[in-house]
Amino acid sequence: MYILSIETATEQCSVALHTCEGKFVVQKNAVLPNAHSEQLGALIEELLRAQAIAPQKLAAIAISEGPGSYTGLRIGTSLAKGMCFALAIPLIAVNTLQALALSIQEKITRKLPENTVFVPMIDARRMEVYTAQWNAQNEEIQTSNALIVDEHSLSQFSSNYYYCIGGNGSAKCAELLRNAHIEYVPKVVNQAKTVGDIACNLFAQQQFVSTAYFEPLYLKEFQTTAKKLC
């Protein structure tokens, strides 16, 4: 049996398969950005067909819950819910920033200091980003926030930690946050693979969300009153 993971929180759409025991099988990405409604269903169909896996072999669907693109999250959630209802299987919600933090961690091959903190950043337009902080054990040390990055933000990064920032919102912050204890990690994208990595642990713990009542994490309340912190 398998877990299908769906990532639609940003401009890139991807789907991935893991075994229920946590083994990564395959990931498939969309070719065109911002075309989730046209590509997501076809991506899933192609992925399952290529692996010769019938939908009935799926034990759960994992969705990247946000924060991120309102439209992308709605599309991913709607399809995931439809599949869960049709197959009578549970829905797993994975924090998008947690999965992105794991992608940053996997992108770096060298040994990092023990006090490293991974700071995922998703573009929220202008100089605003959706962000959070996670340690090397993928434990949350700062909850998801919508934050405005400006010339004062650098002072908010403690010299007691080494920070690795990445994601589609991090490039515009790289110059403002340039410092010896802050590293910009380029070309880190949201991917269904790390959503699935986390989902496998949640599946083992039977941590599911209500298919009927689940709603994505939009962080709408932060869009007009974002804190000046990073």
C-alpha positions as CSV (number, residue, x, y, z in Angstrom):
1,M,0.0,0.0,0.0
2,Y,1.1,3.5,-0.7
3,I,0.7,7.2,0.3
4,L,0.2,9.7,-2.5
5,S,1.4,13.2,-1.7
6,I,0.3,16.4,-3.4
7,E,2.2,19.8,-3.4
8,T,0.4,22.8,-5.0
9,A,1.3,25.6,-2.5
10,T,3.5,27.5,-4.9
11,E,4.1,27.9,-8.7
12,Q,5.4,24.3,-9.1
13,C,3.0,21.4,-8.8
14,S,4.3,18.0,-7.9
15,V,3.1,14.6,-6.7
16,A,5.0,11.8,-5.0
17,L,4.6,8.2,-3.9
18,H,5.9,6.6,-0.7
19,T,5.2,3.1,0.7
20,C,3.3,3.1,4.0
21,E,6.6,2.1,5.7
22,G,8.2,5.4,4.6
23,K,10.2,4.4,1.5
24,F,10.2,7.0,-1.2
25,V,9.2,5.6,-4.5
26,V,8.9,8.4,-7.1
27,Q,8.1,12.0,-7.7
28,K,6.6,13.7,-10.7
29,N,6.7,17.5,-11.4
30,A,4.6,19.7,-13.6
31,V,6.3,21.1,-16.6
32,L,4.5,24.4,-16.7
33,P,4.3,26.7,-13.7
34,N,1.0,28.0,-12.3
35,A,-1.1,25.5,-14.3
36,H,-2.3,23.3,-11.4
37,S,-5.9,22.9,-12.5
38,E,-4.8,21.6,-15.9
39,Q,-1.9,19.4,-14.8
40,L,-2.5,18.0,-11.3
41,G,-5.0,15.2,-12.3
42,A,-2.9,14.2,-15.2
43,L,0.3,14.1,-13.1
44,I,-1.3,11.7,-10.6
45,E,-2.7,9.5,-13.4
46,E,0.7,9.4,-15.1
47,L,2.5,8.7,-11.9
48,L,0.3,5.8,-10.9
49,R,0.2,4.4,-14.4
50,A,4.0,4.5,-14.7
51,Q,4.3,2.5,-11.4
52,A,1.5,0.1,-12.4
53,I,-0.3,1.1,-9.2
54,A,-4.1,1.1,-9.1
55,P,-5.7,3.8,-7.1
56,Q,-7.1,1.1,-4.8
57,K,-3.5,0.5,-3.6
58,L,-3.4,3.9,-2.0
59,A,-3.8,3.9,1.8
60,A,-3.9,7.7,2.3
61,I,-3.6,11.0,0.5
62,A,-1.2,13.7,1.9
63,I,-1.8,17.3,1.1
64,S,0.5,20.3,1.5
65,E,-1.8,22.3,3.7
66,G,-0.2,25.8,3.3
67,P,0.6,28.6,3.7
68,G,1.0,29.4,0.1
69,S,-1.0,30.3,-3.1
70,Y,-4.7,30.6,-2.4
71,T,-5.6,29.1,-5.8
72,G,-3.0,26.4,-5.7
73,L,-4.0,25.3,-2.2
74,R,-7.7,25.2,-3.2
75,I,-7.0,23.1,-6.2
76,G,-4.8,20.6,-4.4
77,T,-7.2,20.3,-1.5
78,S,-10.2,19.8,-3.7
79,L,-8.6,16.9,-5.6
80,A,-7.2,15.3,-2.5
81,K,-10.6,15.4,-0.8
82,G,-12.3,14.0,-3.9
83,M,-9.9,11.1,-4.0
84,C,-10.2,10.4,-0.3
85,F,-14.0,10.2,-0.5
86,A,-13.9,8.1,-3.6
87,L,-11.4,5.6,-2.2
88,A,-12.6,5.8,1.4
89,I,-9.1,6.5,2.7
90,P,-7.8,9.1,5.2
91,L,-6.4,12.6,4.5
92,I,-3.1,13.7,5.9
93,A,-2.3,17.4,6.2
94,V,1.4,18.5,6.2
95,N,2.6,22.0,6.9
96,T,4.0,23.4,3.7
97,L,6.8,25.3,5.5
98,Q,7.8,22.1,7.4
99,A,8.2,20.2,4.2
100,L,10.1,23.1,2.7
101,A,12.4,23.2,5.7
102,L,13.2,19.6,5.1
103,S,13.9,20.3,1.4
104,I,16.4,23.0,2.5
105,Q,18.1,20.5,4.8
106,E,18.3,17.9,2.1
107,K,19.8,20.4,-0.4
108,I,22.9,20.9,1.8
109,T,25.3,18.0,1.6
110,R,28.0,19.3,3.9
111,K,28.0,19.0,7.7
112,L,26.3,21.9,9.4
113,P,26.7,23.3,12.9
114,E,24.6,21.7,15.6
115,N,22.8,25.0,16.1
116,T,21.6,25.3,12.5
117,V,18.0,26.5,12.0
118,F,16.2,26.1,8.7
119,V,14.1,29.0,7.6
120,P,11.7,28.3,4.7
121,M,10.3,31.3,2.9
122,I,7.4,31.3,0.5
123,D,6.8,34.4,-1.6
124,A,3.8,36.4,-0.4
125,R,4.3,39.3,-2.8
126,R,6.4,42.5,-2.4
127,M,8.8,42.0,0.6
128,E,6.4,39.8,2.5
129,V,7.1,36.1,3.0
130,Y,5.4,33.1,4.7
131,T,8.0,31.7,7.0
132,A,8.7,29.6,10.1
133,Q,11.8,28.0,11.7
134,W,12.7,24.4,12.1
135,N,15.7,22.7,13.7
136,A,17.8,19.8,12.3
137,Q,15.4,17.3,13.9
138,N,12.5,18.9,11.9
139,E,11.1,20.3,15.1
140,E,9.2,23.6,14.9
141,I,10.8,26.4,16.9
142,Q,8.9,29.3,15.3
143,T,5.3,28.9,14.0
144,S,4.1,29.8,10.6
145,N,4.0,33.6,10.0
146,A,3.5,36.1,7.3
147,L,6.4,38.5,7.7
148,I,7.6,41.7,6.1
149,V,11.4,41.7,5.5
150,D,13.1,45.0,5.6
151,E,16.4,46.6,6.7
152,H,15.5,46.0,10.4
153,S,14.9,42.3,10.0
154,L,18.6,41.3,10.3
155,S,18.6,42.1,14.0
156,Q,16.0,39.5,14.6
157,F,18.4,36.7,13.7
158,S,20.2,35.6,16.8
159,S,24.0,35.2,16.6
160,N,23.5,32.1,18.7
161,Y,22.2,30.2,15.7
162,Y,23.3,29.5,12.1
163,Y,20.4,30.0,9.7
164,C,19.8,28.5,6.3
165,I,17.1,30.3,4.3
166,G,15.5,28.9,1.2
167,G,12.4,28.7,-0.9
168,N,10.8,30.9,-3.6
169,G,10.6,33.8,-1.3
170,S,14.2,33.7,0.0
171,A,16.0,35.2,-3.1
172,K,14.5,38.6,-2.6
173,C,15.6,38.5,1.1
174,A,19.2,37.3,0.5
175,E,20.8,40.8,0.2
176,L,18.9,42.3,3.1
177,L,19.7,39.3,5.3
178,R,23.3,38.9,4.3
179,N,25.4,38.0,7.4
180,A,28.0,35.5,8.5
181,H,25.5,33.4,10.3
182,I,22.8,33.4,7.6
183,E,23.2,31.3,4.5
184,Y,21.0,31.6,1.4
185,V,20.4,28.2,-0.1
186,P,19.5,28.7,-3.8
187,K,17.1,26.6,-6.0
188,V,15.1,25.1,-3.1
189,V,11.6,24.4,-4.3
190,N,8.5,23.0,-2.6
191,Q,8.2,19.3,-3.5
192,A,5.8,16.5,-2.8
193,K,8.6,14.2,-1.8
194,T,9.3,16.0,1.5
195,V,5.5,16.3,2.0
196,G,5.4,12.5,1.8
197,D,8.4,12.0,4.1
198,I,6.6,13.8,6.8
199,A,3.2,12.2,5.9
200,C,4.6,8.7,6.4
201,N,5.4,9.5,10.1
202,L,1.9,11.0,10.5
203,F,0.4,7.9,8.9
204,A,2.2,5.7,11.3
205,Q,0.8,7.7,14.2
206,Q,-2.7,7.7,12.6
207,Q,-2.7,11.5,12.6
208,F,-5.4,12.3,10.0
209,V,-7.6,15.3,9.4
210,S,-11.3,15.4,8.7
211,T,-11.8,15.0,5.0
212,A,-15.1,16.9,5.1
213,Y,-14.0,19.8,7.2
214,F,-10.3,20.3,6.5
215,E,-9.4,23.7,5.1
216,P,-5.9,24.9,3.9
217,L,-3.8,27.2,6.1
218,Y,-4.0,30.5,4.3
219,L,-2.7,32.9,7.0
220,K,-5.1,35.5,5.6
221,E,-5.2,37.4,8.8
222,F,-1.5,38.2,8.4
223,Q,-1.6,39.6,4.9
224,T,-2.5,43.2,5.9
225,T,-1.0,43.3,9.4
226,A,2.2,41.3,9.0
227,K,4.8,41.6,11.7
228,K,8.2,43.2,10.9
229,L,10.3,40.2,11.8
230,C,12.2,37.5,10.1
